[in-house]
């Protein structure tokens, strides 16, 4: 636990954004994130405490590369097997251990890395007067990173559950943890799931 000098304030008016815990990123998936299984129990513990306040995001790939703008077309030509023309629909579903929380947890689909690439998310959070987003999921240095920066830009307080993130790259994960600690003081807090239970009590 953190010592008494911790600057993490109590968490109120919060929503838990669980980013892209989908079968495509699970072991055996096209974009498998090797240590997703390792963090899954931690994510389950967070969701189970706050199911009504949880929103799962899903990265939905295009039917064809031409359905996306600019460089996304090049990206999905390279990863044509990830387009919905070739990908089984089950690959884009949440992993079964988390899908069982829906409802009361909600799901929002997005076309790009950031959860806020679906404009409906920001509108929903503002409508509900959410001031803080608690973030977990995959991957630390891609979709989670993009979501964190979007949330900061929109003025949300961001709380990252550091032991509830996974990446395909240990180097990328560690670099991002360092960046959050050193470059986003006052906007981004890092906590463990155990600490989250202490600071976020509804």
C-alpha positions as CSV (number, residue, x, y, z in Angstrom):
1,X,0.0,0.0,0.0
2,X,1.0,3.6,-0.4
3,X,2.3,5.5,2.6
4,X,0.6,8.4,4.3
5,X,2.3,10.9,2.0
6,X,0.4,9.6,-1.0
7,X,-1.2,12.3,-3.1
8,X,-3.9,10.0,-4.5
9,X,-7.3,11.5,-3.6
10,X,-10.4,9.5,-3.0
11,X,-12.1,8.4,-6.3
12,X,-15.6,9.7,-6.8
13,X,-17.9,10.1,-9.8
14,X,-15.8,7.6,-11.7
15,X,-16.3,5.1,-14.5
16,X,-14.0,2.1,-15.1
17,X,-13.0,1.9,-18.7
18,X,-11.7,-1.6,-19.5
19,X,-10.0,-1.4,-22.8
20,X,-10.1,-4.1,-25.5
21,X,-10.1,-7.3,-23.5
22,X,-11.1,-9.2,-26.6
23,X,-10.5,-12.7,-27.9
24,X,-8.3,-11.3,-30.7
25,X,-5.8,-10.2,-28.1
26,X,-6.1,-13.3,-25.9
27,X,-3.8,-16.3,-26.2
28,X,-4.4,-17.9,-29.5
29,X,-5.8,-14.7,-31.0
30,X,-4.4,-13.0,-34.1
31,X,-2.9,-10.2,-32.0
32,X,-2.3,-12.3,-28.9
33,X,-1.0,-10.3,-25.9
34,X,1.1,-12.9,-24.0
35,X,0.3,-11.7,-20.5
36,X,-3.3,-10.9,-20.8
37,X,-4.2,-14.1,-18.9
38,X,-1.9,-12.9,-16.1
39,X,-3.8,-9.7,-15.5
40,X,-7.3,-11.0,-16.2
41,X,-8.0,-12.0,-12.6
42,X,-7.0,-8.5,-11.4
43,X,-9.3,-6.9,-14.0
44,X,-12.1,-9.3,-12.9
45,X,-11.6,-8.1,-9.3
46,X,-12.1,-4.5,-10.4
47,X,-15.1,-5.2,-12.5
48,X,-16.8,-7.3,-9.9
49,X,-16.6,-4.4,-7.4
50,X,-18.0,-1.9,-9.8
51,X,-20.0,-3.7,-12.6
52,X,-22.5,-0.9,-13.0
53,X,-19.7,1.6,-13.3
54,X,-17.8,-0.4,-15.9
55,X,-17.7,0.2,-19.6
56,X,-15.9,-2.3,-21.8
57,X,-14.4,-1.1,-25.1
58,X,-14.0,-3.2,-28.2
59,X,-11.7,-2.4,-31.1
60,X,-13.8,-3.2,-34.2
61,X,-11.8,-3.7,-37.3
62,X,-13.2,-2.6,-40.7
63,X,-14.9,-5.0,-43.2
64,X,-12.3,-3.9,-45.7
65,X,-9.2,-1.6,-45.5
66,X,-10.9,1.0,-47.7
67,X,-13.5,1.5,-45.0
68,X,-11.0,3.5,-43.0
69,X,-9.3,6.8,-43.8
70,X,-5.7,7.5,-44.6
71,X,-2.9,5.4,-43.1
72,X,-5.5,3.0,-41.6
73,X,-5.9,1.6,-45.1
74,X,-2.2,0.8,-45.3
75,X,-2.4,-0.7,-41.8
76,X,-5.3,-3.0,-42.7
77,X,-3.8,-4.0,-46.0
78,X,-0.9,-5.3,-44.1
79,X,-3.2,-6.9,-41.5
80,X,-5.9,-8.0,-44.0
81,X,-6.5,-11.1,-41.9
82,X,-7.7,-8.8,-39.1
83,X,-10.5,-7.2,-41.3
84,X,-14.0,-8.5,-40.7
85,X,-14.0,-10.0,-44.2
86,X,-11.6,-12.7,-42.9
87,X,-11.8,-12.5,-39.1
88,X,-14.4,-14.7,-37.3
89,X,-16.9,-12.5,-35.4
90,X,-16.0,-14.2,-32.1
91,X,-12.5,-12.7,-32.3
92,X,-13.9,-9.3,-31.6
93,X,-16.0,-10.3,-28.7
94,X,-14.9,-9.8,-25.1
95,X,-13.1,-12.7,-23.4
96,X,-15.8,-14.9,-21.7
97,X,-14.6,-14.2,-18.2
98,X,-15.5,-10.6,-18.6
99,X,-18.5,-10.8,-21.0
100,X,-20.5,-12.4,-18.1
101,X,-20.6,-9.0,-16.4
102,X,-22.8,-7.6,-19.3
103,X,-25.2,-6.3,-18.1
104,X,-24.9,-4.3,-15.9
105,X,-21.6,-3.4,-17.4
106,X,-21.8,-1.7,-20.8
107,X,-20.0,-2.1,-24.0
108,X,-18.9,0.6,-26.5
109,X,-17.3,-0.1,-29.8
110,X,-14.5,2.0,-31.3
111,X,-12.9,2.2,-34.8
112,X,-9.4,3.3,-33.6
113,X,-7.0,3.1,-30.7
114,X,-8.6,5.5,-28.3
115,X,-11.9,4.7,-26.5
116,X,-12.8,8.3,-27.3
117,X,-12.6,7.6,-31.1
118,X,-16.3,6.8,-30.5
119,X,-17.6,10.3,-29.8
120,X,-20.5,8.8,-27.9
121,X,-18.3,7.8,-25.0
122,X,-17.3,11.4,-24.1
123,X,-21.0,12.5,-24.4
124,X,-22.1,9.6,-22.2
125,X,-19.5,10.4,-19.5
126,X,-20.3,14.1,-19.5
127,X,-24.0,13.4,-19.3
128,X,-23.4,11.2,-16.3
129,X,-21.2,13.9,-14.8
130,X,-18.2,11.6,-14.6
131,X,-15.1,13.3,-13.5
132,X,-12.7,10.4,-13.3
133,X,-11.9,7.5,-15.6
134,X,-10.3,4.4,-14.1
135,X,-8.4,2.5,-16.8
136,X,-7.4,-1.1,-17.3
137,X,-6.9,-3.4,-20.2
138,X,-4.9,-3.9,-23.4
139,X,-2.4,-2.8,-24.6
140,X,-0.5,-0.5,-22.3
141,X,1.4,1.2,-25.1
142,X,-1.2,1.4,-27.8
143,X,-5.0,1.5,-27.1
144,X,-4.6,2.2,-23.4
145,X,-2.1,5.0,-24.1
146,X,-4.3,6.6,-26.7
147,X,-7.3,6.4,-24.4
148,X,-5.3,8.0,-21.5
149,X,-4.1,10.9,-23.6
150,X,-7.6,11.5,-25.0
151,X,-9.1,11.5,-21.5
152,X,-6.4,13.9,-20.2
153,X,-7.2,16.2,-23.2
154,X,-10.9,16.1,-22.4
155,X,-10.2,17.1,-18.8
156,X,-10.9,13.9,-17.0
157,X,-8.9,12.8,-14.0
158,X,-7.3,9.5,-15.0
159,X,-6.5,6.7,-12.6
160,X,-4.5,3.8,-14.2
161,X,-4.7,0.4,-12.5
162,X,-1.1,-0.5,-13.1
163,X,-1.4,-4.2,-12.3
164,X,-4.4,-4.5,-14.6
165,X,-2.7,-3.6,-17.8
166,X,-1.0,-5.8,-20.4
167,X,1.1,-5.4,-23.4
168,X,3.0,-7.4,-26.0
169,X,6.1,-5.5,-25.1
170,X,7.7,-5.4,-21.7
171,X,9.9,-2.5,-22.8
172,X,6.9,-0.5,-24.1
173,X,4.9,-1.2,-20.9
174,X,7.7,-0.1,-18.6
175,X,8.4,3.0,-20.6
176,X,4.8,4.1,-20.4
177,X,4.7,3.5,-16.6
178,X,7.7,5.8,-16.3
179,X,6.2,8.4,-18.5
180,X,2.9,8.5,-16.6
181,X,4.8,8.9,-13.3
182,X,7.2,11.6,-14.5
183,X,5.2,13.6,-17.1
184,X,1.6,13.7,-16.1
185,X,1.7,14.6,-12.4
186,X,-1.7,16.0,-11.3
187,X,-3.6,14.5,-14.3
188,X,-2.8,10.8,-14.1
189,X,-2.6,8.7,-10.9
190,X,-1.2,5.1,-10.9
191,X,-2.6,2.7,-8.4
192,X,-2.7,-1.0,-7.8
193,X,-6.0,-2.9,-7.8
194,X,-5.6,-3.2,-4.0
195,X,-5.1,0.5,-3.6
196,X,-8.1,1.2,-6.0
197,X,-10.3,-0.7,-3.6
198,X,-9.2,1.6,-0.8
199,X,-9.5,4.9,-2.8
200,X,-12.7,4.1,-4.7
201,X,-15.6,3.2,-2.4
202,X,-19.1,3.8,-3.6
